[in-house]
Structure formats: C-alpha cells, structure tokens
Amino acid sequence: MNLETQKKTILLVDDELDVLKSTSLVLRTSGFQSVLICDDSRKVSDLIREHEVHVVVLDIMMPHLSGKELLSQLTQTHPSLPVIMMSSVNEIETVVDCIKLGAFDYLDKPVDSLRIITTLSRALEYRNICDENSILKDSLFNHNLKNPDYFTTIVSQNQTMTSIFKYIESIASTSRAVLITGETGTGKELVAKALHDLSGRKGEYVTINVAGLDDNLFSDALFGHKRGAFTGADQARQGFIEKAQGGTLFLDEIGDLSIPSQVKLLRLLQESEYYPLGSDQKKISEARILVATSQDIRNSVREGSFRKDLYFRLQAHQIHLPPLRERRDDLILLTQHFTAIAAKALSKPTPSLSKSFQSQILAHSFPGNIRELEAFIFNAVSQHEEGELQASTQELIPLYDQPEAPLPENAAALSSSHRLIIESPFPTIDEVVNQLVLAALEKNNGNQTTTAHELGITRQGLMSRLKRFHLK
C-alpha cells in the first residue's frame, strides 16, 4: 500500500458499535490513516458533505435507513464514490441486488482482515482513476491553457504540443508516475520540469540519468547507503530519492535499466518505501517519480528486456513527444528563438533570417531533433558577421529524396570493396549489427566514444548493446 492510499478517507457505517471499533482498528493497524465511523445511517449524507470521503463500507441490515436504500442514494448523488457492502446474511440474491444497485463489492461478516484491506485498496485505485479521468475530461474540453507561463521554455505553436500541454496540466497534481517517451532531443526533460513546476510540490526537482548504471550503482544512487555498507563507504550518503522528498525524481533513459534494478523501482512505485544499502530501517518516499526513454518501450517489453508489470505501472500516465519532423510549423519559430539565444551568448546583435536560410531549415528533417537544430543555429550565428543569416554550407541530412548523383568512374571497384559477403546460415539483424559494433571497436582500439560517433548512435546506446548481448 503506497502513501497516497494510506491518506485516503474511509467511512465505516454499521449500527453495531463493536464492529465499527474492531474494523477501524484493523484498518488503522494496516496503515490507513483516516477512518471515520458512523452508527446511524441517517447521518451518512451529512458526513460525506463535511468530509472528503473516498470509500464507504456499508452494512446492509440497519434500522431507520437500510444499507440498500442508502446505497441507492449514494450511487445517484456520488457516482464516483465506491461503496462496499457488508452483511452476515450470505444470500446470492442479496449480493446480486447490491451489485445491480452499483455496489463496488460485497463482504461477508465477520469480515476477514486481509479481504477487506485488499478490497479497499482496489476501491481506492478505482476512485483515483475516476478522479483523474474527470480532471482530464475537463481539461480536454477547455481549449485554453490554464497555466501557459509554465510552458514558456517549450517553444511551440503546434497543435499536438498544445494538446500535450493540456494533458500535463490535467495530471500535474497527481502523485502517480509518468512515462515520457520520444526520440533523443525532443525535449523530454523540459516536459518533466514543467510537470514538477505545475505540481506545486515543495520539494526539490532531482534528475538522474540511469543509462550505463549497473544494479549496485543504481541502488546506491537511488537509495543511498549507510556508513560501512560496503568497502569504501566511509560515511553515509543520501540517495536521490531522499533528496527529492516532497518533490520530483526524474529518471532519464529508463529503458537502459537492468532487470534487477527494474524490480527495485517497481517495489518503490508500489509501496513508496525503500531501504538504503546496508540498512534494515525502512524509509518512506514522498517523491513523485517521472521516467523518460528514447527507446520503443513496448518493443522492449515484447523482447523481455523491460518488465511488463513495471511498464503497466508506468503507463497510467504516458506522454509521447513528437519528433521535430512532425512539428514543421514550429521550425521557423524555434529557429528565431535559438538565433536570439545564440546571439546573446556570443554578444552579437540578433540577425534576421534570409529566405534562403529559412528554406534550408524547412528542407531538412533534423533527425537529432531540437538539439540538432539548436547546434546548427549556434554554429551559423557564430560564423555570421553582418546582414541576414544566409544558407549555410554546414552539412544537414535532407528531408526529401534528392536526385541520385552520377556514379564515379571507380564505382564498380568501390561497390565490390564494400560488398557484404554472407554465408549460410543467414545471420539475424542483431548478429550483423553486433559484428559491426565489434569491428568498429577493434578499429578504434576499444574507444567507445569514437565508436559510437562513427556508428551514429549515443555512447549510452552503445554501452547498452554491449551489455545486453554480452559483447567484449
């Protein structure tokens, strides 16, 4: 049971005071912090008006106003309020009637402690989903952003991005984890920061890139350690989850996380508790967790490199950022923005954009997305002296297919020298790529940075492949 669930208010209604006291004790002992009791069914409506009740546990056989009558009223006046019925009369017809009237579940008396805890947890999960859907629906029908100032760092006039901003507004106040996906350079960390700022959380915004971290390093970074926990641990160290207490922890490149580390993250998300390395004293986390990846996480689940249960836990709130090639209407706006920033950084007047420069920008796909565009603009401004920015000779990858250039005279020899000889049995794509990686590493004497650059991937991506396929 996580901390958010423990804080929800549960209303117990039964004309037997002894049952109320014993059930309340069971719930409080199990971690529920807010439990109201009522022995008169006529007072329930007033109690719900006075308190924010999240679940009602209601006895059927009561004087004045029966449980069935009260259930019928509550499902009409509070349709998103889960009502759990209790009765010592175990009759199928009674159970069916209650379910038809809208009861969330039905428990036999005397109530089993484990059964009522499990049922309440499911009911609270249902209530959370109802509340979040209501907030999201209100947000989507409202065409204007409520807090546009929080998105000033994300320069866009694109309609898809505006929809994403509205979704961010709708989920900012919840404590559930959020999965942010998108290609490298699309602005995932800016979205995570906007989520934190909008949440109103008083704690810090803490970030950690988990790519390349083995399980021990990940556990130490996230949970911290006690003095003497391992060789070299001369003093205790606070983990990132503790630094983010009451705030937000952003885990970048979550797709590179090892399976053992995924298990630990899943437990943290489910229970909101953890143990620093070398300690047997449990700590409670009140940090909201945001994660991001540039990988196709669903494909990773299918391949077995990412746990399905962790993915399901994360996908309750998911934000996918479109690549820059799908935000064509933002290209010139972003170009103007980065031109002004580059000019200020270089202590130059901000140049205007010539038509040839704008055409050059619009004719390219920017596979590196916003990060590549920003680097291109900075380089252009650094070389600019006066007048308008003109089309640059700096190499860019074209968006549209270009006419094929005439083949050189030695084309046949070149083709022959680069031809891939494949013998039977035919290799898989992974086997071919692995051989390519190993050949590039050998050529570069094991230098991973140079190898990654030549292969056109990130160093973290290269390290992930080496680790996943046990390449040496």
N, C-alpha and C positions, 0 to 999 in steps of 0.2 A: 504494500500500500504506500503510495507516494504522499508527499507532504501536502499537496493540493487537496487530495482526497480526505486526508485527516481533518482538514479545516472546514469541510462542508457540514452544514447543519442538518441533523436528522430529528424528526419529530416522531415520538412513540405515543400511540393512542390506545389505551386499554382501560376498562373500568376496574381492573384488578391492580391495585397499587403495588402489591408484592411483585407481580410480573413486570411492571414498569421499572421498579428499582433493580431487579435482578438483570433484566435485559440491558438497562442503561449501564450497569456495572460491567457487563460483558463487552459492550461497545467501547467504553472508555478504556478498559484494560487493553483492548485490541488496537488502540491508537486514535479512535475518533474523539476529537476534542470538543465538539459542540453537539450535545444531545439534549433535546427538550422532551419533557414528559407531560402527558395530559390524560386525566382520568375521567373527563367529561367531553363526549364527542361534540356537544353543542358549542364548545369554546374553540374548536379547531380553526374555523374560518378567521376568527379574531387573531389567533396566534400566527397564522400564515400572513395576515396583513401586517402584523407588528414585527415579524422576524423574516429574514430571507431563508426560507426552508427549502432544502434541496431534495429531500426524500421523506415520504411519510410511511410509517409502518403502522398498519391499522387493524385492530381486532374486528371481527365480524359481529360477534354476539355482544351487543352493548345496549343498555337502556336508553330511553329518550330518542336517540338518533342512531339507527343501526349502522354497522360498517358498510353495508351495501348502499344504503341511502347516502351516506357521506361520500363514498367512492363515486357515485353517480354525479354528485355536486362538484367534486374536485376535478373530475375529468372534463367537465364543461367550463369551469371557471379558470382552471390552471392546467391546460392540456399538456404542457411540457414537464409537469411535476410527476415523477414516478411514485406510484402508490403500491406498497407491498402489503398483501392481506395475510392475516393470521387467524387460525381457528383450531379449536380442539375437536371440531366435528369434521372428520375426514370423509367427505362425500364428493363424488365425482361431479354431480350436478352443481354443487356449490362452487367448486373450483371453476367449472365451465362458465357459470353465470358471472363470476368475478372477472374472468378474462374477457368476456364479452363486454362488460361494463368499462373495460380499459385498465384493469389492474396490470401492473408490471410483472408480478409473480405472486405465488401463493405458498405460505409456510404452514406446516402443521405444528400445533402446540402439544407438548412443550418444545420450544424451538431449539434446534441443535446450534451450538455456538458457531461452529465452522460454517454451517449452511447460511446463517444469517449474515455473517461477515462477507462471504462470497457473493451473496445476493445483493447486499448493499453496495459492494464495490462495482458490480455490473450496473446497478441502477444509477450510481453516480457517474459512471462513464457515459451512460445514455443521456443523462441530464447535461453533461458537458457538451456533448455533440449537438444536442438541441439548442443550447445557448449559443454555441459558436455558429451554427447554421443560421440562426436568427440574426446575429450580428452581420454575418456575411451577406445575407439577403438584403438587409437594409442598406449595406454599403454598395452593393452592386446596382440597386435601383436608384441610388443617388449618383448623378453623373459628375458631380464636382468633388474634388478632394477636400477633405475637412482640414488637413494639415499640410498644405503644399510646401511650407517652409522646410519641412523635414527632408524634402527630396531635391533640394537645390544642388546638391553635389552630384546628382544623377541627371545629366543634361539630356533632355529628350522632349520631343513633341509627338512621338509615335503613339498610336492608339493602343497597341499591345502593351507598351510600357506603362501607359496611364492605367490600364486595367490591372496591371501588376501592382502599381502604387495603391490602388483602391483595396486590393486584396491584402496588402501589407498593413494598411490601416485597420482592416477588419480583424486581423489576427494578432496585432501587436500587443494587446493587453493580456492575451492568454499565456499560460506558462508551459504549454506543450512545445516539444522540439519542432524545429523547422528544417526541412531538407531543401537546400538551394542548389540547383543544377544549371549547367550551361558551359559552353566552351571556354577555354582559357582566354582571359582578357575581356569578358563580357560584363564585369562589374559585380561579381558575387559578394565581395567583401563590403562594397558600398551599400548593397541591399541589407546585409547583416547589420551594419552600423545604423542604418535607418530604422530597422526593426527595434534595435535596442533603444535608440533615442525616443521613438514613439511609445515604447512600452512604459515609460515613466519610472523604470526601475532605478533605485537609488545607488545600487552597487556599481562596480566598475564593468567596463566592456573589455574583456580579455580575449586575445586571439592566440592560436597555436596552429602551426602547420604540422600535421601528423605524418606527412609523406617521409618515408625513409626511417621512421622510428620503429625499432623492434618492440616487442611486448614489454620488456623491462624498462626501456626508456620512456615508452608511452605511459606506463603505470606510474613511474616516478614523476614525470612531467605533470600528469593529470592529478594524481592523488597526493604527491609529496612523500616524504619519508621521515621516520623517526631517527633520532641520533643512534648510530650503531646498527642500523638496519642492514647494512652491507659494508664491505670493505671500502673505506674512503668516505663513509658517511659520518664525518666528524661532528656534524651538527644537524639538527632537524631542519627540514626545508618545507616550506609551504607549497602545496600544489596549486595548479592553475584553477582548479575547481573551487578551492578555498579563497583564492584571490578574487574570484568572480562572485563571491557570496552576495546574494541580494541583487546581482546584476546579470550579465550575459556572458557565456563562454562560447566563442566561435571556433569550431574545429574545421580547418580547411583541408582539402584533399582527403576526405574521409574514405574515399574509395580505395586508398592505398593501405588502409588499416588491416593488420593481420587478424586472423580469425580469433585467437585468444584475446586480443585487445577488443575486438567487437563484442565478445561475451561480457567483458567488464563494462563496456559502455552501455550495453543493453540493461545490465543489472542497475547501473546508475540511473538510467532513464525510468526504469520500472519502480525502483524502491526509493530513489532520492537519498541514498546513503552509500557510504564508502569507507574503506579503511586505508589510512596512509601505510606505506610499506614499513614492515616491522612493528606495526601497532595492532593491538587487539581491541582498541577502543573505537567504536563506531562513530562516524561523523555524519551529520545531516547536511545535505546540499539544498540551498535555496536559489541556485543559479539556473537560469534558463539556458538551454543548450541549442545552439544553431550549428548546423553542419553544411558543408559545401563540397561538391565534387565536379570535376570536368569530365568524368567518365560516364559511360552509359550504365548506370547503377542497376537497371533491370537486367541488362545482359550479364552483369557480374553475378546477380542472384541466380540466373539460369546456369551459369558456369560453375557455381558453387564457391566462388571466391568472396562472396558477400552474403552474410546470413539473412535468410528470408524473414525471420522474426524481427531482426533489427530494422530491416527495410520497412516492414509493416508498421513498426513503432514510429519510424521517422516520417512516413508518407502521409500521416494525418494532416500535416500542413506541408505542401510542397510548392516551391516557386521555381519555374524554369525560365531562365533569361534567354531571349532570342539572340542569335549571332548578329553582328553588325550588318551582314549582307541582307538580313531581313528587316533592317531598320534604315532603308535607303533615304527616307525623309529626314533622318537625323544627321546624315553625313556632313552637310554644309554647316549646320548648327554646331556640331561638335568641332568641325574644323575651325570655325570662328572662335569658339571657346578656347581650344588649345593654342591657337595663334596668339590670343591675348595673354594667356598664361606664359607661353614661351618668351614673348617679347618682354614681359615684366621681369622674368627670371634672368634674361640676358641684358637688361637695362637698355632696351631698344624701343623706339616707337612702334606701336602695333600696325603692321602693314595691312592693306586691304588685299582682297583675293582677286586675281585676274580670272577672266573666263577660262583661259587655258588651264590654270591651276585647279579651278573647280571641276572642269571636265576630267582632268586627270584623276581627281579624288573619286568622282562618280563612276569612273570606268573600271574601278578595281574592287576586289572582293574583301580585302583585308582579313585573311584567314587568322591573323593574330588578334582580330577584333579591335576594340577601343585602344588597347595597349599598343598595338602596332600603329594605329592611326596617330596616336599621341607622339610616338617616337619619330614617325615620319615628319610630322608638323614641326617638332622641335628641331630636327635636323635642317629642314627647309628654312626656318626662321634664323637659325644660327649662321647660315650662309648668305642670308639676304642682306643687301646693303641699302637700297633705296627703291622707291616706287612700289608697284604692286608685286605680290608674290607670283612668280611665273611658274609654268610647268617645270618640274624638276627632272633631272636625269637619274635621280635615285631610283633603284630598281623596286618595282612593285609587281605583285602577282596579278595578272589580268583577270577581270571578272568574266569577260566574254571571250569566246573562242577566237583566236587570231588566225589569219591565213598562214598556212604552213610555209616556212622559209625553204628556198631551194636547197637540195642536199649538196654537201660539199663533195669534191671530186673523190676523196678517200672515204666516202660514206660506207661503202661495202666493207672496207677493212675495219672501220670503227664498229660497224654493226657486228662483225664477226668477233672482234675482240671483247665485246660486252655481252655476247650471247650467253644465256644461262643454260648450261648443259645439265639435263635432268635424266637420271637413270631410273629404271624400275626398281622397287615400287615407287609410285609417285608420292612426294612428300606433302604434308599438310602445310597450310599457310603459316602456322606457328613455327613449324620446323624450319621453313625457309627463312622466316624473319629472325629466328634465333641464330641461324648460321650467319646471316648478315650482321647481326649485332656482334657476334664473336669475332668475325673478320674485321669489323671496324675497330673493336677494342684492341685486337692484335696490331693493327696498323698504327694505332695511336698509343701503343705501349701501355695500355690499360687506363689512359686518361679518360675518365668518364665525362667530364665537361665537354672536351673536344669531340668525343664520340657522339654524345647527344646532339651537339650542334650539327655535325655532319649528317646525322640520321634525320634531322628535322624534328626532334622531339625534345621534351624537357629532361633535365637531369633526373628529376624525381620519377618521370615516366620510365627512363632507362633503368634506374635502380629498382623500380617496381617489377619490371620484366625479369631482370637478373635474379631477383629474389623469388618471384613466382615460379620460374622454370628451373631454379637451382643452377644457374649458369655461372661458370667460373672462368 
